[in-house]
Amino acid sequence: MAVTPAPVSLTQGTPARLLSAVSGATSANFTIQPKPNGGDFTVSFQAVGTVTTLTAALQISLDGGTTFLDYVASASFISNTTTFKIFSPPAASFPLQAGPIYKVNVTAATGSSDIWACAS
């Protein structure tokens, strides 16, 4: 049985590499640490490197990582044509919050890119 690594925990103001040298289908789980005084999050995602093709969705799990569903479909998330994406309240259609486990689910990629995220 494969061991699932612990999710990366995003801390406000500290960029975190979620995936390294992406060149095919892969995924990475992450969580967002709560703000000390509560409040909404802005989360930025960026694919850095040689991004020839990239198809990725942002998924969410509310049951501890057993079941993931698309939260932001691949058509609206980072890709080879949109390598930077910000989700910022109150205008965000998809607000991110502390609590759930999120997954960057890459279904196709060529080239070699790292995927980063930063919460604030």
N, CA, C and O atoms as CSV, one atom per row, in Angstrom:
chain,resi,resn,atom,element,x,y,z
A,1,MET,N,N,0.839,-1.173,0.000
A,1,MET,CA,C,0.000,0.000,0.000
A,1,MET,C,C,0.889,1.242,0.000
A,1,MET,O,O,1.822,1.361,0.794
A,2,ALA,N,N,0.574,2.161,-0.910
A,2,ALA,CA,C,1.352,3.396,-1.009
A,2,ALA,C,C,1.054,4.301,0.173
A,2,ALA,O,O,-0.077,4.370,0.654
A,3,VAL,N,N,2.076,4.985,0.626
A,3,VAL,CA,C,1.920,5.919,1.734
A,3,VAL,C,C,1.630,7.299,1.151
A,3,VAL,O,O,2.386,7.792,0.315
A,4,THR,N,N,0.541,7.920,1.589
A,4,THR,CA,C,0.203,9.266,1.148
A,4,THR,C,C,0.944,10.265,2.024
A,4,THR,O,O,0.798,10.241,3.246
A,5,PRO,N,N,1.749,11.153,1.409
A,5,PRO,CA,C,2.466,12.128,2.234
A,5,PRO,C,C,1.504,13.091,2.911
A,5,PRO,O,O,0.409,13.351,2.413
A,6,ALA,N,N,1.928,13.613,4.046
A,6,ALA,CA,C,1.114,14.597,4.762
A,6,ALA,C,C,0.929,15.825,3.874
A,6,ALA,O,O,1.833,16.181,3.117
A,7,PRO,N,N,-0.230,16.471,3.958
A,7,PRO,CA,C,-0.446,17.675,3.144
A,7,PRO,C,C,0.531,18.790,3.522
A,7,PRO,O,O,0.913,18.932,4.684
A,8,VAL,N,N,0.922,19.570,2.528
A,8,VAL,CA,C,1.699,20.780,2.773
A,8,VAL,C,C,0.766,21.751,3.486
A,8,VAL,O,O,-0.402,21.870,3.115
A,9,SER,N,N,1.259,22.435,4.491
A,9,SER,CA,C,0.450,23.407,5.220
A,9,SER,C,C,0.880,24.817,4.812
A,9,SER,O,O,2.009,25.231,5.075
A,10,LEU,N,N,-0.035,25.550,4.166
A,10,LEU,CA,C,0.280,26.916,3.753
A,10,LEU,C,C,0.178,27.855,4.945
A,10,LEU,O,O,-0.845,27.904,5.628
A,11,THR,N,N,1.252,28.598,5.186
A,11,THR,CA,C,1.313,29.610,6.231
A,11,THR,C,C,1.249,30.966,5.540
A,11,THR,O,O,1.900,31.166,4.514
A,12,GLN,N,N,0.476,31.897,6.084
A,12,GLN,CA,C,0.321,33.198,5.448
A,12,GLN,C,C,1.670,33.857,5.179
A,12,GLN,O,O,2.539,33.938,6.047
A,13,GLY,N,N,1.805,34.321,3.950
A,13,GLY,CA,C,2.982,35.082,3.566
A,13,GLY,C,C,4.217,34.270,3.246
A,13,GLY,O,O,5.279,34.844,3.004
A,14,THR,N,N,4.111,32.943,3.236
A,14,THR,CA,C,5.267,32.102,2.947
A,14,THR,C,C,4.966,31.231,1.734
A,14,THR,O,O,4.174,30.295,1.837
A,15,PRO,N,N,5.582,31.517,0.585
A,15,PRO,CA,C,5.352,30.667,-0.584
A,15,PRO,C,C,5.789,29.227,-0.303
A,15,PRO,O,O,6.780,28.992,0.389
A,16,ALA,N,N,5.040,28.276,-0.844
A,16,ALA,CA,C,5.356,26.861,-0.652
A,16,ALA,C,C,5.308,26.151,-1.996
A,16,ALA,O,O,4.372,26.332,-2.776
A,17,ARG,N,N,6.332,25.337,-2.257
A,17,ARG,CA,C,6.337,24.530,-3.476
A,17,ARG,C,C,5.461,23.305,-3.217
A,17,ARG,O,O,5.763,22.494,-2.341
A,18,LEU,N,N,4.378,23.172,-3.979
A,18,LEU,CA,C,3.480,22.037,-3.826
A,18,LEU,C,C,3.948,20.843,-4.646
A,18,LEU,O,O,3.830,19.700,-4.203
A,19,LEU,N,N,4.475,21.099,-5.832
A,19,LEU,CA,C,4.947,20.037,-6.725
A,19,LEU,C,C,6.246,20.475,-7.388
A,19,LEU,O,O,6.428,21.652,-7.701
A,20,SER,N,N,7.150,19.519,-7.599
A,20,SER,CA,C,8.438,19.805,-8.234
A,20,SER,C,C,8.566,19.044,-9.542
A,20,SER,O,O,8.156,17.888,-9.649
A,21,ALA,N,N,9.145,19.713,-10.539
A,21,ALA,CA,C,9.482,19.102,-11.824
A,21,ALA,C,C,8.314,18.302,-12.410
A,21,ALA,O,O,8.468,17.140,-12.785
A,22,VAL,N,N,7.157,18.940,-12.481
A,22,VAL,CA,C,5.966,18.276,-13.008
A,22,VAL,C,C,6.140,18.042,-14.503
A,22,VAL,O,O,6.382,18.980,-15.263
A,23,SER,N,N,6.015,16.787,-14.919
A,23,SER,CA,C,6.119,16.455,-16.344
A,23,SER,C,C,5.124,15.367,-16.728
A,23,SER,O,O,5.273,14.723,-17.767
A,24,GLY,N,N,4.123,15.164,-15.902
A,24,GLY,CA,C,3.084,14.168,-16.168
A,24,GLY,C,C,2.020,14.261,-15.096
A,24,GLY,O,O,2.029,15.182,-14.278
A,25,ALA,N,N,1.109,13.316,-15.099
A,25,ALA,CA,C,0.024,13.316,-14.121
A,25,ALA,C,C,0.579,13.122,-12.706
A,25,ALA,O,O,1.404,12.240,-12.469
A,26,THR,N,N,0.117,13.955,-11.774
A,26,THR,CA,C,0.554,13.897,-10.384
A,26,THR,C,C,-0.400,14.742,-9.552
A,26,THR,O,O,-1.294,15.387,-10.099
A,27,SER,N,N,-0.220,14.743,-8.257
A,27,SER,CA,C,-1.053,15.588,-7.404
A,27,SER,C,C,-0.327,15.885,-6.105
A,27,SER,O,O,0.640,15.214,-5.744
A,28,ALA,N,N,-0.816,16.910,-5.407
A,28,ALA,CA,C,-0.284,17.270,-4.094
A,28,ALA,C,C,-1.414,17.821,-3.249
A,28,ALA,O,O,-2.203,18.647,-3.708
A,29,ASN,N,N,-1.486,17.357,-2.011
A,29,ASN,CA,C,-2.487,17.846,-1.068
A,29,ASN,C,C,-1.908,18.994,-0.250
A,29,ASN,O,O,-0.709,19.036,0.025
A,30,PHE,N,N,-2.787,19.931,0.137
A,30,PHE,CA,C,-2.349,21.013,1.008
A,30,PHE,C,C,-3.517,21.497,1.857
A,30,PHE,O,O,-4.684,21.295,1.521
A,31,THR,N,N,-3.171,22.136,2.957
A,31,THR,CA,C,-4.148,22.775,3.837
A,31,THR,C,C,-3.727,24.228,4.010
A,31,THR,O,O,-2.624,24.618,3.628
A,32,ILE,N,N,-4.611,25.013,4.585
A,32,ILE,CA,C,-4.306,26.415,4.857
A,32,ILE,C,C,-4.462,26.625,6.353
A,32,ILE,O,O,-5.512,26.330,6.924
A,33,GLN,N,N,-3.404,27.141,6.991
A,33,GLN,CA,C,-3.476,27.401,8.425
A,33,GLN,C,C,-4.425,28.561,8.691
A,33,GLN,O,O,-4.426,29.544,7.951
A,34,PRO,N,N,-5.237,28.452,9.749
A,34,PRO,CA,C,-6.159,29.546,10.065
A,34,PRO,C,C,-5.409,30.826,10.416
A,34,PRO,O,O,-4.305,30.785,10.958
A,35,LYS,N,N,-6.020,31.949,10.103
A,35,LYS,CA,C,-5.465,33.236,10.522
A,35,LYS,C,C,-5.730,33.394,12.015
A,35,LYS,O,O,-6.785,32.979,12.496
A,36,PRO,N,N,-4.795,33.986,12.758
A,36,PRO,CA,C,-4.986,34.149,14.202
A,36,PRO,C,C,-6.279,34.882,14.559
A,36,PRO,O,O,-6.925,34.554,15.554
A,37,ASN,N,N,-6.653,35.863,13.756
A,37,ASN,CA,C,-7.859,36.638,14.041
A,37,ASN,C,C,-9.011,36.281,13.109
A,37,ASN,O,O,-9.977,37.035,12.997
A,38,GLY,N,N,-8.914,35.126,12.435
A,38,GLY,CA,C,-9.954,34.721,11.491
A,38,GLY,C,C,-9.867,35.523,10.207
A,38,GLY,O,O,-8.868,36.200,9.963
A,39,GLY,N,N,-10.883,35.454,9.401
A,39,GLY,CA,C,-10.926,36.229,8.166
A,39,GLY,C,C,-10.666,35.393,6.935
A,39,GLY,O,O,-10.295,34.222,7.019
A,40,ASP,N,N,-10.869,36.021,5.783
A,40,ASP,CA,C,-10.734,35.357,4.499
A,40,ASP,C,C,-9.281,35.287,4.062
A,40,ASP,O,O,-8.412,35.973,4.600
A,41,PHE,N,N,-9.040,34.432,3.063
A,41,PHE,CA,C,-7.703,34.228,2.514
A,41,PHE,C,C,-7.654,34.681,1.064
A,41,PHE,O,O,-8.643,34.596,0.335
A,42,THR,N,N,-6.504,35.154,0.667
A,42,THR,CA,C,-6.157,35.272,-0.735
A,42,THR,C,C,-5.096,34.213,-0.966
A,42,THR,O,O,-4.126,34.126,-0.212
A,43,VAL,N,N,-5.273,33.409,-2.003
A,43,VAL,CA,C,-4.288,32.366,-2.312
A,43,VAL,C,C,-3.885,32.518,-3.769
A,43,VAL,O,O,-4.733,32.584,-4.659
A,44,SER,N,N,-2.576,32.574,-4.000
A,44,SER,CA,C,-2.014,32.662,-5.347
A,44,SER,C,C,-1.381,31.334,-5.707
A,44,SER,O,O,-0.744,30.694,-4.870
A,45,PHE,N,N,-1.557,30.919,-6.959
A,45,PHE,CA,C,-0.936,29.700,-7.480
A,45,PHE,C,C,-0.124,30.078,-8.709
A,45,PHE,O,O,-0.540,30.924,-9.501
A,46,GLN,N,N,1.052,29.441,-8.866
A,46,GLN,CA,C,1.889,29.746,-10.024
A,46,GLN,C,C,2.630,28.495,-10.472
A,46,GLN,O,O,3.176,27.751,-9.658
A,47,ALA,N,N,2.638,28.279,-11.781
A,47,ALA,CA,C,3.468,27.240,-12.389
A,47,ALA,C,C,4.731,27.929,-12.892
A,47,ALA,O,O,4.652,28.885,-13.664
A,48,VAL,N,N,5.900,27.449,-12.457
A,48,VAL,CA,C,7.176,28.086,-12.767
A,48,VAL,C,C,8.066,27.071,-13.481
A,48,VAL,O,O,8.191,25.926,-13.047
A,49,GLY,N,N,8.675,27.500,-14.567
A,49,GLY,CA,C,9.578,26.618,-15.306
A,49,GLY,C,C,9.124,26.491,-16.745
A,49,GLY,O,O,8.503,27.402,-17.292
A,50,THR,N,N,9.436,25.358,-17.357
A,50,THR,CA,C,9.036,25.094,-18.727
A,50,THR,C,C,7.645,24.468,-18.710
A,50,THR,O,O,7.487,23.281,-18.425
A,51,VAL,N,N,6.642,25.282,-19.019
A,51,VAL,CA,C,5.253,24.827,-19.003
A,51,VAL,C,C,4.805,24.691,-20.455
A,51,VAL,O,O,4.271,25.635,-21.037
A,52,THR,N,N,5.024,23.517,-21.033
A,52,THR,CA,C,4.633,23.287,-22.420
A,52,THR,C,C,3.143,22.988,-22.487
A,52,THR,O,O,2.405,23.651,-23.215
A,53,THR,N,N,2.704,21.998,-21.734
A,53,THR,CA,C,1.271,21.751,-21.549
A,53,THR,C,C,1.039,21.519,-20.065
A,53,THR,O,O,1.886,20.952,-19.375
A,54,LEU,N,N,-0.115,21.961,-19.578
A,54,LEU,CA,C,-0.478,21.753,-18.178
A,54,LEU,C,C,-1.997,21.782,-18.062
A,54,LEU,O,O,-2.643,22.760,-18.441
A,55,THR,N,N,-2.552,20.708,-17.538
A,55,THR,CA,C,-3.975,20.638,-17.234
A,55,THR,C,C,-4.081,20.240,-15.774
A,55,THR,O,O,-3.665,19.145,-15.395
A,56,ALA,N,N,-4.639,21.125,-14.949
A,56,ALA,CA,C,-4.722,20.868,-13.510
A,56,ALA,C,C,-6.028,21.430,-12.967
A,56,ALA,O,O,-6.527,22.451,-13.441
A,57,ALA,N,N,-6.566,20.756,-11.978
A,57,ALA,CA,C,-7.769,21.210,-11.288
A,57,ALA,C,C,-7.440,21.379,-9.810
A,57,ALA,O,O,-6.524,20.741,-9.292
A,58,LEU,N,N,-8.188,22.234,-9.143
A,58,LEU,CA,C,-8.082,22.369,-7.696
A,58,LEU,C,C,-9.251,21.587,-7.104
A,58,LEU,O,O,-10.412,21.862,-7.408
A,59,GLN,N,N,-8.933,20.615,-6.261
A,59,GLN,CA,C,-9.964,19.771,-5.671
A,59,GLN,C,C,-10.050,20.011,-4.170
A,59,GLN,O,O,-9.127,20.553,-3.564
A,60,ILE,N,N,-11.170,19.600,-3.576
A,60,ILE,CA,C,-11.419,19.818,-2.154
A,60,ILE,C,C,-11.927,18.527,-1.521
A,60,ILE,O,O,-12.653,17.752,-2.143
A,61,SER,N,N,-11.521,18.315,-0.256
A,61,SER,CA,C,-12.017,17.190,0.535
A,61,SER,C,C,-12.455,17.705,1.894
A,61,SER,O,O,-11.709,18.401,2.583
A,62,LEU,N,N,-13.672,17.351,2.266
A,62,LEU,CA,C,-14.182,17.716,3.589
A,62,LEU,C,C,-14.226,16.510,4.524
A,62,LEU,O,O,-14.646,16.630,5.675
A,63,ASP,N,N,-13.789,15.340,4.027
A,63,ASP,CA,C,-13.827,14.127,4.838
A,63,ASP,C,C,-12.431,13.601,5.172
A,63,ASP,O,O,-12.223,12.393,5.278
A,64,GLY,N,N,-11.481,14.517,5.334
A,64,GLY,CA,C,-10.137,14.133,5.750
A,64,GLY,C,C,-9.263,13.579,4.649
A,64,GLY,O,O,-8.226,12.983,4.939
A,65,GLY,N,N,-9.640,13.753,3.404
A,65,GLY,CA,C,-8.812,13.315,2.291
A,65,GLY,C,C,-9.242,11.999,1.673
A,65,GLY,O,O,-8.537,11.468,0.815
A,66,THR,N,N,-10.375,11.461,2.083
A,66,THR,CA,C,-10.869,10.213,1.496
A,66,THR,C,C,-11.471,10.462,0.121
A,66,THR,O,O,-11.234,9.695,-0.812
A,67,THR,N,N,-12.250,11.534,-0.005
A,67,THR,CA,C,-12.943,11.847,-1.254
A,67,THR,C,C,-12.595,13.265,-1.679
A,67,THR,O,O,-12.707,14.204,-0.890
A,68,PHE,N,N,-12.174,13.414,-2.923
A,68,PHE,CA,C,-11.892,14.741,-3.479
A,68,PHE,C,C,-12.837,15.009,-4.647
A,68,PHE,O,O,-13.105,14.126,-5.463
A,69,LEU,N,N,-13.337,16.240,-4.712
A,69,LEU,CA,C,-14.180,16.692,-5.810
A,69,LEU,C,C,-13.572,17.956,-6.398
A,69,LEU,O,O,-12.904,18.716,-5.698
A,70,ASP,N,N,-13.806,18.177,-7.687
A,70,ASP,CA,C,-13.309,19.409,-8.303
A,70,ASP,C,C,-13.948,20.614,-7.632
A,70,ASP,O,O,-15.173,20.718,-7.558
A,71,TYR,N,N,-13.114,21.521,-7.144
A,71,TYR,CA,C,-13.563,22.791,-6.568
A,71,TYR,C,C,-13.409,23.884,-7.620
A,71,TYR,O,O,-14.284,24.734,-7.784
A,72,VAL,N,N,-12.283,23.846,-8.330
A,72,VAL,CA,C,-12.039,24.721,-9.469
A,72,VAL,C,C,-11.631,23.808,-10.620
A,72,VAL,O,O,-10.559,23.203,-10.588
A,73,ALA,N,N,-12.480,23.711,-11.630
A,73,ALA,CA,C,-12.219,22.828,-12.763
A,73,ALA,C,C,-10.974,23.275,-13.524
A,73,ALA,O,O,-10.566,24.433,-13.440
A,74,SER,N,N,-10.387,22.360,-14.252
A,74,SER,CA,C,-9.144,22.655,-14.961
A,74,SER,C,C,-9.288,23.836,-15.923
A,74,SER,O,O,-8.312,24.546,-16.165
A,75,ALA,N,N,-10.468,24.058,-16.470
A,75,ALA,CA,C,-10.669,25.188,-17.392
A,75,ALA,C,C,-10.515,26.537,-16.692
A,75,ALA,O,O,-10.299,27.552,-17.355
A,76,SER,N,N,-10.623,26.564,-15.344
A,76,SER,CA,C,-10.549,27.821,-14.597
A,76,SER,C,C,-9.349,27.906,-13.661
A,76,SER,O,O,-9.222,28.865,-12.899
A,77,PHE,N,N,-8.467,26.905,-13.714
A,77,PHE,CA,C,-7.313,26.874,-12.818
A,77,PHE,C,C,-6.047,27.126,-13.629
A,77,PHE,O,O,-6.136,27.490,-14.802
A,78,ILE,N,N,-4.871,26.941,-13.032
A,78,ILE,CA,C,-3.620,27.185,-13.752
A,78,ILE,C,C,-3.479,26.198,-14.915
A,78,ILE,O,O,-3.931,25.055,-14.847
A,79,SER,N,N,-2.838,26.679,-15.979
A,79,SER,CA,C,-2.643,25.859,-17.176
A,79,SER,C,C,-1.430,26.395,-17.927
A,79,SER,O,O,-0.769,27.329,-17.473
A,80,ASN,N,N,-1.147,25.798,-19.075
A,80,ASN,CA,C,-0.024,26.299,-19.859
A,80,ASN,C,C,-0.322,27.682,-20.435
A,80,ASN,O,O,0.610,28.399,-20.801
A,81,THR,N,N,-1.586,28.077,-20.526
A,81,THR,CA,C,-1.907,29.420,-21.030
A,81,THR,C,C,-2.161,30.420,-19.907
A,81,THR,O,O,-2.136,31.629,-20.139
A,82,THR,N,N,-2.404,29.931,-18.693
A,82,THR,CA,C,-2.618,30.786,-17.521
A,82,THR,C,C,-1.784,30.213,-16.384
A,82,THR,O,O,-2.271,29.396,-15.602
A,83,THR,N,N,-0.517,30.642,-16.291
A,83,THR,CA,C,0.389,30.043,-15.308
A,83,THR,C,C,0.305,30.692,-13.936
A,83,THR,O,O,0.977,30.249,-13.005
A,84,PHE,N,N,-0.516,31.746,-13.791
A,84,PHE,CA,C,-0.659,32.421,-12.503
A,84,PHE,C,C,-2.136,32.668,-12.246
A,84,PHE,O,O,-2.846,33.156,-13.125
A,85,LYS,N,N,-2.603,32.335,-11.049
A,85,LYS,CA,C,-4.017,32.483,-10.717
A,85,LYS,C,C,-4.130,32.926,-9.265
A,85,LYS,O,O,-3.445,32.388,-8.395
A,86,ILE,N,N,-4.997,33.912,-8.999
A,86,ILE,CA,C,-5.236,34.404,-7.644
A,86,ILE,C,C,-6.704,34.192,-7.296
A,86,ILE,O,O,-7.589,34.493,-8.097
A,87,PHE,N,N,-6.953,33.676,-6.108
A,87,PHE,CA,C,-8.305,33.556,-5.574
A,87,PHE,C,C,-8.371,34.477,-4.366
A,87,PHE,O,O,-7.746,34.224,-3.337
A,88,SER,N,N,-9.152,35.567,-4.514
A,88,SER,CA,C,-9.182,36.611,-3.495
A,88,SER,C,C,-10.612,37.011,-3.173
A,88,SER,O,O,-11.364,37.374,-4.078
A,89,PRO,N,N,-11.012,36.953,-1.892
A,89,PRO,CA,C,-12.369,37.389,-1.532
A,89,PRO,C,C,-12.431,38.914,-1.544
A,89,PRO,O,O,-11.383,39.554,-1.455
A,90,PRO,N,N,-13.601,39.517,-1.650
A,90,PRO,CA,C,-14.890,38.850,-1.756
A,90,PRO,C,C,-15.260,38.519,-3.187
A,90,PRO,O,O,-16.310,37.922,-3.423
A,91,ALA,N,N,-14.431,38.887,-4.146
A,91,ALA,CA,C,-14.791,38.675,-5.551
A,91,ALA,C,C,-14.584,37.230,-6.003
A,91,ALA,O,O,-15.080,36.837,-7.059
A,92,ALA,N,N,-13.873,36.453,-5.234
A,92,ALA,CA,C,-13.562,35.086,-5.658
A,92,ALA,C,C,-14.823,34.241,-5.765
A,92,ALA,O,O,-15.649,34.211,-4.852
A,93,SER,N,N,-14.954,33.565,-6.883
A,93,SER,CA,C,-16.051,32.618,-7.046
A,93,SER,C,C,-15.799,31.375,-6.205
A,93,SER,O,O,-16.730,30.651,-5.852
A,94,PHE,N,N,-14.532,31.138,-5.888
A,94,PHE,CA,C,-14.134,29.944,-5.161
A,94,PHE,C,C,-13.300,30.341,-3.946
A,94,PHE,O,O,-12.077,30.210,-3.988
A,95,PRO,N,N,-13.921,30.826,-2.855
A,95,PRO,CA,C,-13.129,31.236,-1.692
A,95,PRO,C,C,-12.466,30.028,-1.035
A,95,PRO,O,O,-13.093,28.982,-0.868
A,96,LEU,N,N,-11.212,30.178,-0.670
A,96,LEU,CA,C,-10.504,29.113,0.034
A,96,LEU,C,C,-10.542,29.416,1.518
A,96,LEU,O,O,-10.538,30.580,1.919
A,97,GLN,N,N,-10.579,28.383,2.329
A,97,GLN,CA,C,-10.717,28.559,3.771
A,97,GLN,C,C,-9.869,27.543,4.511
A,97,GLN,O,O,-9.462,26.527,3.948
A,98,ALA,N,N,-9.610,27.822,5.768
A,98,ALA,CA,C,-8.909,26.865,6.621
A,98,ALA,C,C,-9.871,25.718,6.912
A,98,ALA,O,O,-11.081,25.925,7.000
A,99,GLY,N,N,-9.340,24.525,7.059
A,99,GLY,CA,C,-10.161,23.368,7.419
A,99,GLY,C,C,-10.118,22.249,6.404
A,99,GLY,O,O,-9.652,21.157,6.730
A,100,PRO,N,N,-10.592,22.473,5.167
A,100,PRO,CA,C,-10.584,21.392,4.189
A,100,PRO,C,C,-9.156,21.017,3.769
A,100,PRO,O,O,-8.208,21.772,3.985
A,101,ILE,N,N,-9.036,19.847,3.171
A,101,ILE,CA,C,-7.800,19.464,2.481
A,101,ILE,C,C,-8.042,19.758,1.007
A,101,ILE,O,O,-9.048,19.334,0.437
A,102,TYR,N,N,-7.120,20.482,0.400
A,102,TYR,CA,C,-7.185,20.794,-1.025
A,102,TYR,C,C,-6.162,19.943,-1.754
A,102,TYR,O,O,-5.194,19.469,-1.161
A,103,LYS,N,N,-6.384,19.756,-3.039
A,103,LYS,CA,C,-5.449,18.993,-3.879
A,103,LYS,C,C,-5.281,19.708,-5.207
A,103,LYS,O,O,-6.261,20.067,-5.859
A,104,VAL,N,N,-4.025,19.913,-5.605
A,104,VAL,CA,C,-3.736,20.316,-6.971
A,104,VAL,C,C,-3.602,19.005,-7.726
A,104,VAL,O,O,-2.667,18.240,-7.493
A,105,ASN,N,N,-4.542,18.746,-8.634
A,105,ASN,CA,C,-4.572,17.485,-9.367
A,105,ASN,C,C,-4.195,17.742,-10.825
A,105,ASN,O,O,-4.994,18.261,-11.605
A,106,VAL,N,N,-2.972,17.371,-11.174
A,106,VAL,CA,C,-2.469,17.547,-12.537
A,106,VAL,C,C,-2.820,16.285,-13.312
A,106,VAL,O,O,-2.392,15.189,-12.951
A,107,THR,N,N,-3.596,16.441,-14.374
A,107,THR,CA,C,-3.978,15.283,-15.185
A,107,THR,C,C,-3.130,15.147,-16.434
A,107,THR,O,O,-3.079,14.070,-17.028
A,108,ALA,N,N,-2.458,16.226,-16.847
A,108,ALA,CA,C,-1.569,16.175,-18.001
A,108,ALA,C,C,-0.552,17.305,-17.888
A,108,ALA,O,O,-0.886,18.425,-17.504
A,109,ALA,N,N,0.687,16.992,-18.228
A,109,ALA,CA,C,1.738,18.022,-18.226
A,109,ALA,C,C,2.914,17.546,-19.057
A,109,ALA,O,O,3.283,16.373,-19.023
A,110,THR,N,N,3.497,18.474,-19.805
A,110,THR,CA,C,4.774,18.239,-20.463
A,110,THR,C,C,5.639,19.453,-20.183
A,110,THR,O,O,5.140,20.522,-19.830
A,111,GLY,N,N,6.928,19.279,-20.344
A,111,GLY,CA,C,7.871,20.295,-19.914
A,111,GLY,C,C,8.344,19.882,-18.534
A,111,GLY,O,O,8.364,18.693,-18.217
A,112,SER,N,N,8.716,20.824,-17.727
A,112,SER,CA,C,9.111,20.543,-16.350
A,112,SER,C,C,8.882,21.811,-15.539
A,112,SER,O,O,9.634,22.778,-15.656
A,113,SER,N,N,7.842,21.797,-14.722
A,113,SER,CA,C,7.522,22.999,-13.963
A,113,SER,C,C,7.253,22.657,-12.507
A,113,SER,O,O,6.846,21.544,-12.174
A,114,ASP,N,N,7.489,23.632,-11.659
A,114,ASP,CA,C,7.136,23.536,-10.243
A,114,ASP,C,C,5.828,24.284,-10.050
A,114,ASP,O,O,5.567,25.273,-10.734
A,115,ILE,N,N,5.014,23.818,-9.127
A,115,ILE,CA,C,3.769,24.516,-8.808
A,115,ILE,C,C,3.865,25.030,-7.380
A,115,ILE,O,O,4.093,24.274,-6.435
A,116,TRP,N,N,3.683,26.334,-7.254
A,116,TRP,CA,C,3.816,27.037,-5.983
A,116,TRP,C,C,2.472,27.608,-5.556
A,116,TRP,O,O,1.590,27.841,-6.383
A,117,ALA,N,N,2.327,27.832,-4.244
A,117,ALA,CA,C,1.143,28.502,-3.703
A,117,ALA,C,C,1.574,29.399,-2.557
A,117,ALA,O,O,2.562,29.130,-1.874
A,118,CYS,N,N,0.815,30.474,-2.358
A,118,CYS,CA,C,1.072,31.376,-1.249
A,118,CYS,C,C,-0.252,31.929,-0.754
A,118,CYS,O,O,-1.046,32.450,-1.538
A,119,ALA,N,N,-0.491,31.818,0.539
A,119,ALA,CA,C,-1.719,32.330,1.161
A,119,ALA,C,C,-1.399,33.614,1.911
A,119,ALA,O,O,-0.303,33.783,2.445
A,120,SER,N,N,-2.370,34.512,1.942
A,120,SER,CA,C,-2.213,35.735,2.730
A,120,SER,C,C,-3.565,36.174,3.240
A,120,SER,O,O,-3.665,37.188,3.931
